[in-house]
Amino acid sequence: MATDSEQRFARQLKKGVLEMLVLSLLAEKPGHGYELIVRLRESGDGLLDLKEGTLYPILYRLEEEGCISSVWNSPDGKFSPGKVPRRVYTVTETGHAMLARETETWRLFVNCVEQYLGRDSQ
């Protein structure tokens, strides 16, 4: 079982990369909020199990910044009884550019940390 310190460290790491991961998922395939939560959970081995209260502010912020756009899943604006309307998010050109920059920054950061940690084994 992880200690409080380990859990705090994992939370901080997650906070730093969530926007990039959301952009990456949406670049692969547009999706709605709950679908993104499921995709993150399934691909993250339990480390990326998000609550809606964590994901939706990220989606709203990315949309406000022009990195993603959204439409309701009913193209004609009419919703069927019993069918829950969902907002489907798609990455914009601005979002693709941001994802490329963040990915490069992430790779540089990981390489830097790996080099530092590699010193312990020398």
PyMOL commands that set and color helices and strands:
alter all, ss='L'
color gray80, all
select helices_A, chain A and resi 4-28+33-43+52-64+93-121
alter helices_A, ss='H'
color red, helices_A
select strands_A, chain A and resi 31-32+68-72+87-91
alter strands_A, ss='S'
color yellow, strands_A
deselect
rebuild
show_as cartoon
